[in-house]
C-alpha cells in the first residue's frame, strides 16, 4: 500500500500529460498544402507574406529541401513568395507551453545560402513578451534520402498564448526555414466544480472519498467494540446471580 501511495503522484502526472500534452507533426495536413493559415493538431500556424507549405520528405522541392522523411512546415522566404515568419497559437485560444521543436535550413547546397542561418523566437502572453531566444542552424543539409537534416532544440517552456518564429541571417535576404515536431503542453484543465458544497453527501452509486471511508471504518469498529463489551456484560450477569 505504501509503495502504491509513493507511485500515485507519478501516475497522476502521467495521466495529466496524456490529457494535456500534444505533438504537432503536420501529418494531418495534406501534402502540398499552401496557405497563409493552417491548423494542425489543434494549433494554428499563420504565415506572413504568401504562406506556408507542407511537403513529404522534401521531394516536392526544387532544389531539394531539408528533410526528415515526414511532412514538415516550410517557410520558403519572401523571394519565393512564401513566409519568413510563422506565428503559432492554439486554434481555440488559450495558453500553452512549447518545450521542444525540430528545425532545419531551407535548401541543400548549392542553394544553402538561400535561407535563414538562425531562427529567432518570441513568446507572448496577452501581448507581453515573456521569452525570447534563437535557434542556430548547423548549415548541414543533404536533402531527401540522407541523414536527418533537422536539429532538435529545447525551448524554455514558458506559458504563452502566442509563439513567433522568424528567419534571420540569409546571404540573399530570403530567410526561409523549416520546422517540425512541436512538443507542447496545454495549460489549463476542467473548469471549477459546479457543486460548491464542501462536504456533499455521496449520490447513489457514487464512490465515497478516502477520508469518508476511513471515518466509516472507525465508526464500524467502534460499534463492534461496543457490542462485544455489551455481550461480555450480559454473559457475566447470570454467573454473578
Secondary structure, DSSP 8 states (H G I E B T S, - for coil): -HHHHHHHHHHHHHHHHHHHEEEE-STTS-TT-EESEEEETTEEEEESTT-EEEEETTTT-SS-B---SSEEEEE--GGGTS-SEEEEEETT---EEEEEEEEE-SB-TTSTTSS-SEEEEEEEETTEEEEEEEEE-------TTSS---EEEE----EESEEEEEEE--SSS---EEEEEEEEEE---S---S---TT----TT----HHHHHHHHHHHHHHHHHHHHHHHHHHHHHHH-
